[in-house]
Amino acid sequence: MPAVSASDVETLDGVVHEVQSAGHYTYVRVGPEGAEGSWAVVLGRLDATPGSAMTLRVHGHKADFHSRRLDRDFDDLYFARVIDRA
């Protein structure tokens, strides 16, 4: 698997649009209301609900990522940690 690359994006901020748990990871789509948002993965279970506010610190990026646990492809996926949520 190719390595995760550095990202020009430092944070993802907005509302949670979608959450998918995958074992020890949680995939979350975050962005402004009314926008598509961006997918990120965080380590651990994330107790987040759609519509709640969240800010993620981005540590890396991977284009064309395939999650075996979800059996799903992501055009762009950010590797992040939660730094704030409401």
BALO-651695 format. One record per residue: y, x, z of N, C-alpha, C, CB in turn; residue in one letter. Coordinates in steps of 0.05 Angstrom, whole numbers, padded with zeros to 5 digits, always signed. Glycine has a CB too. Layout:
<drenvexs>
YXZYXZYXZYXZA ...
</drenvexs>
This chain:
<drenvexs>
-00024+00017+00000+00000+00000+00000+00025+00018+00000+00000-00019+00024M +00044+00013-00018+00068+00029-00018+00084+00025+00007+00086+00020-00042P +00099+00046+00015+00114+00045+00040+00137+00026+00038+00124+00073+00046A +00145+00017+00062+00169+00001+00065+00193+00019+00060+00170-00013+00093V +00212+00009+00045+00236+00025+00040+00259+00017+00057+00243+00023+00010S +00279+00034+00058+00303+00028+00073+00317+00004+00060+00323+00052+00074A +00333-00010+00075+00346-00034+00065+00376-00031+00066+00337-00058+00080S +00390-00042+00045+00419-00043+00046+00428-00065+00064+00430-00047+00017D +00411-00084+00071+00417-00106+00089+00413-00097+00117+00400-00131+00082V +00433-00099+00135+00430-00091+00162+00421-00114+00180+00456-00080+00173E +00431-00138+00175+00424-00161+00191+00420-00186+00173+00445-00167+00212T +00403-00204+00183+00401-00230+00171+00410-00250+00192+00371-00237+00162L +00428-00268+00184+00441-00285+00204+00443-00313+00193+00469-00274+00212D +00438-00333+00209+00440-00360+00200+00422-00378+00215+00435-00362+00170G +00413-00399+00201+00395-00418+00214+00366-00413+00204+00403-00447+00207V +00348-00420+00220+00319-00418+00212+00313-00441+00194+00301-00418+00238V +00302-00434+00170+00294-00454+00151+00264-00460+00152+00301-00446+00123H +00248-00439+00159+00219-00442+00159+00207-00420+00176+00208-00441+00130E +00185-00427+00190+00171-00408+00207+00141-00410+00201+00176-00413+00237V +00128-00386+00197+00099-00386+00193+00087-00364+00210+00092-00381+00163Q +00068-00371+00228+00055-00352+00245+00031-00340+00230+00045-00365+00271S +00027-00314+00235+00005-00300+00222-00006-00279+00241+00014-00287+00195A -00023-00287+00260-00034-00269+00279-00012-00257+00297-00049-00246+00265G -00010-00231+00297+00010-00217+00314+00038-00216+00301+00001-00190+00320H +00041-00229+00279+00067-00229+00265+00077-00257+00260+00064-00214+00238Y +00103-00260+00257+00115-00286+00250+00134-00281+00226+00131-00298+00274T +00130-00297+00206+00147-00297+00182+00168-00319+00186+00131-00301+00156Y +00193-00312+00181+00214-00332+00185+00234-00329+00162+00229-00327+00212V +00242-00353+00152+00263-00354+00130+00289-00361+00143+00255-00374+00108R +00309-00343+00142+00334-00347+00155+00357-00344+00135+00338-00326+00177V +00377-00361+00138+00401-00359+00120+00421-00381+00127+00393-00361+00091G +00443-00381+00113+00463-00402+00117+00452-00430+00112+00488-00396+00100P +00464-00449+00124+00456-00477+00119+00462-00483+00090+00471-00497+00138E +00443-00496+00077+00446-00504+00049+00439-00482+00029+00474-00512+00045G +00432-00458+00039+00424-00436+00022+00394-00432+00025+00440-00410+00028A +00383-00418+00006+00354-00412+00007+00346-00395+00030+00345-00400-00019E +00362-00375+00036+00356-00356+00058+00337-00334+00049+00344-00371+00081G +00331-00316+00067+00314-00293+00062+00290-00293+00081+00329-00267+00064S +00268-00283+00072+00244-00281+00089+00244-00255+00103+00218-00284+00072W +00236-00256+00129+00233-00232+00145+00207-00235+00161+00257-00228+00164A +00196-00213+00169+00173-00213+00187+00180-00198+00212+00147-00201+00173V +00172-00210+00235+00177-00197+00261+00150-00194+00275+00197-00214+00278V +00148-00175+00292+00124-00170+00308+00124-00190+00331+00123-00141+00318L +00101-00203+00335+00097-00221+00357+00102-00250+00350+00116-00214+00380G +00096-00267+00369+00100-00296+00365+00129-00302+00369+00082-00313+00384R +00140-00317+00351+00168-00324+00352+00171-00354+00356+00183-00316+00326L +00181-00362+00379+00185-00390+00386+00212-00399+00374+00184-00394+00417D +00211-00406+00349+00236-00414+00335+00230-00440+00320+00246-00392+00315A +00250-00457+00318+00247-00482+00304+00267-00484+00282+00250-00506+00324T +00260-00497+00260+00279-00500+00238+00305-00513+00249+00267-00517+00216P +00328-00502+00240+00354-00511+00248+00366-00495+00270+00352-00540+00257G +00350-00479+00284+00361-00463+00306+00374-00438+00294+00339-00454+00326S +00394-00427+00308+00409-00403+00298+00393-00378+00306+00437-00403+00310A +00395-00358+00288+00381-00333+00293+00395-00310+00279+00352-00335+00285M +00395-00286+00292+00404-00262+00279+00382-00241+00282+00430-00251+00292T +00375-00229+00259+00354-00209+00258+00366-00182+00251+00332-00217+00238L +00357-00160+00263+00364-00133+00255+00342-00123+00236+00366-00114+00281R +00351-00116+00212+00332-00108+00191+00327-00078+00193+00344-00114+00163V +00301-00070+00192+00293-00042+00194+00281-00032+00168+00273-00039+00216H +00274-00050+00149+00263-00041+00124+00259-00065+00105+00236-00027+00129G +00251-00059+00081+00249-00079+00060+00225-00072+00042+00275-00081+00043H +00212-00093+00032+00190-00089+00013+00192-00110-00008+00162-00090+00028K +00194-00102-00033+00193-00121-00055+00164-00127-00063+00209-00109-00080A +00159-00151-00072+00132-00159-00081+00111-00154-00060+00125-00143-00107D +00116-00165-00036+00097-00162-00014+00077-00185-00013+00113-00162+00013F +00052-00177-00010+00030-00198-00007+00020-00198+00022+00007-00192-00027H +00022-00221+00035+00011-00224+00061-00018-00234+00059+00028-00244+00078S -00036-00217+00068-00065-00226+00067-00070-00248+00086-00083-00202+00073R -00058-00247+00110-00062-00268+00130-00053-00296+00120-00049-00261+00156R -00030-00296+00106-00020-00322+00096-00029-00327+00068+00011-00321+00097L -00041-00307+00055-00049-00309+00027-00025-00319+00010-00073-00328+00023D -00003-00305+00014+00022-00313+00002+00037-00288-00008+00039-00329+00021R +00051-00291-00030+00068-00269-00041+00097-00275-00035+00064-00266-00072D +00112-00254-00028+00140-00255-00023+00154-00237-00043+00147-00247+00007F +00174-00247-00057+00189-00230-00076+00203-00208-00061+00209-00247-00092D +00215-00215-00038+00228-00196-00021+00222-00203+00008+00259-00196-00026D +00215-00183+00024+00209-00187+00052+00223-00166+00068+00178-00187+00057L +00237-00174+00089+00250-00156+00107+00234-00153+00132+00279-00165+00113Y +00232-00129+00142+00219-00123+00167+00240-00121+00189+00201-00096+00166F +00239-00137+00209+00261-00140+00227+00253-00146+00256+00279-00163+00217A +00273-00147+00273+00269-00156+00301+00291-00175+00308+00268-00131+00321R +00286-00193+00326+00306-00212+00335+00326-00199+00353+00292-00237+00348V +00352-00203+00348+00372-00192+00366+00388-00214+00379+00390-00174+00351I +00387-00239+00368+00401-00261+00380+00390-00287+00369+00432-00259+00375D +00389-00307+00386+00381-00334+00377+00393-00354+00396+00351-00337+00375R +00397-00378+00385+00409-00400+00401+00388-00421+00406+00434-00412+00388A 
</drenvexs>
